[in-house]
Amino acid sequence: MTVKAKVFILYTGGTIGMAPENPEQAGSPLVPKPLNELLKYAPRLGVKEGIELGFKGFDDPLDSSDVGPEHWLQMADYIEEVYEDYDGFVVLHGTDTMAFTASALAFIFENLAKPVIVTGSQLPISESRTDAVMNLVNAVHIAGYKATGLPRIPEVVVSFADKVLRGCRTSKVSSSSWAGFDSPNYPQLGEIGEHIRISEDLLLPMPSEGQTFQVNRDIVSNVVDISLFPGFKPSQLKRLASDVEGLVLRTYGAGNAPGAKGFLDAVQHINTGGRVIVNVTQCSEGMVEMGLYAASSGLLERGVISGLDMTPEAALTKMMWTLGAKIGDQVVIQMQVSQRGEQSENLFDLRYGECGNESEPVSEFRAYRTPDRRFSVTNLSRAVIRLSKFGFDGVKEGESIPLRIFMNLPSASIETPSSHTRCVADFSLVWNGKEINFAHEIDNSTAKASIGADDITLSIVVPENVKFWFEGLYLALFAAA
């Protein structure tokens, strides 16, 4: 055989390598078997294509329900040991936690320039009717791109049934279908049929010259993933998050949660303890937009950060990696900026704080914030201003009051016309005596023209003799990831 490519197969366990514990006993439970038993079902794997295979198996193959962060690092170490010797890598894994492992490896691997294909099967390879052999063959073909003529994929992917999916975009969607995995918020990277077709335009770019492959081992596993449900009690939230460094909170819809004071006080308690809370949606598709509805404004005001359209698996593993890699405010920034293509947009969330109160209202507001250095106005896709618990003083109920917000125009007054190029919001608010929450999406061309290259100053102006207060002013800058 002429060797055209070299592929390393790492067997961790899972359904693909399972067989009855006692073959002589009917109904004997399935247990993971050693690597040599699995390989006898595909003895000529890669031979025709000229792919030379290397193998490594966990000493004790695992049901994927038992896989945890220590095993992710073990997988990463095995691949790092042979990284220079092989063109691609296949990780054989159980399906239950495959999406977590694929997401975790995506973050753990820095400057990955070779394909890491994670796969498994719904039925054991020892069964006469199984998806295991085809999944294994497809994974080897994709990893052995030099021999098969496929594009090089410089990232961690899940290859399963007829799909090739970005690892940190993948979720398990079925326990019985051959197509057990999907990528709900991102197109599949490839499709598998008579031919394997890879969409090269969707792949992550290759690392730049000089960026060498590395393994980030600083994983903080002291985090929890909590899903809200009707009747969820604040005391439960406090108890579950009492001794953690980070929390993924699965909320309703576009990021909504109970607005009851007790629940929001519990969120505030967790956040002020130095812990990070990331909001992801329970829905399989869509994204979190805190402040879009009043039901999510309370989380926004209490420092909860958006998980955008990340899967819960990606959000959890990204948090573990980020808490180990960053400190202070950079944890918040890093969680909202795409690292491995795990989210569709980057969010630069500028929080301007509160202004006045009902007892001491003010007549004007001007303040600036500085976006993170990674923000580029050329990539801006949209900008949203949100005001929470806004109130008027010196205004009769039912009276309509003009309010304008200007960007990077500190000299603005109510006399400055709404047609000015730096007027990013022009409202006529009817005061009914109750504090107002509202959000406004700025016209993109206006935002790009007004933002500039440095600090972003927001000015709120109202008519003379009118005063106001608010509890929070937020500017969310979304940029294409």
Secondary structure as UniProt FT lines:
FT   STRAND          5..13
FT   HELIX           15..17
FT   STRAND          18..20
FT   TURN            23..24
FT   TURN            26..27
FT   STRAND          30..32
FT   HELIX           35..39
FT   TURN            40..41
FT   TURN            43..50
FT   STRAND          51..62
FT   HELIX           64..66
FT   HELIX           69..82
FT   HELIX           83..85
FT   STRAND          88..92
FT   TURN            96..97
FT   HELIX           98..108
FT   STRAND          109..110
FT   STRAND          116..119
FT   TURN            125..126
FT   HELIX           132..143
FT   HELIX           145..148
FT   STRAND          156..160
FT   TURN            161..162
FT   STRAND          163..166
FT   HELIX           167..169
FT   STRAND          171..172
FT   STRAND          181..182
FT   TURN            184..185
FT   STRAND          190..192
FT   STRAND          196..198
FT   HELIX           200..202
FT   TURN            209..210
FT   STRAND          214..215
FT   STRAND          223..227
FT   TURN            230..231
FT   HELIX           234..240
FT   TURN            241..243
FT   STRAND          246..252
FT   TURN            253..255
FT   HELIX           261..272
FT   TURN            273..274
FT   STRAND          276..281
FT   TURN            290..291
FT   HELIX           294..301
FT   TURN            302..303
FT   STRAND          305..306
FT   TURN            308..309
FT   HELIX           312..325
FT   HELIX           329..335
FT   STRAND          345..355
FT   STRAND          365..369
FT   TURN            373..374
FT   HELIX           377..379
FT   STRAND          380..393
FT   TURN            397..398
FT   STRAND          400..407
FT   TURN            410..411
FT   TURN            414..415
FT   TURN            418..419
FT   TURN            421..422
FT   STRAND          423..430
FT   STRAND          436..442
FT   HELIX           444..451
FT   STRAND          456..461
FT   TURN            464..465
FT   STRAND          467..480
//
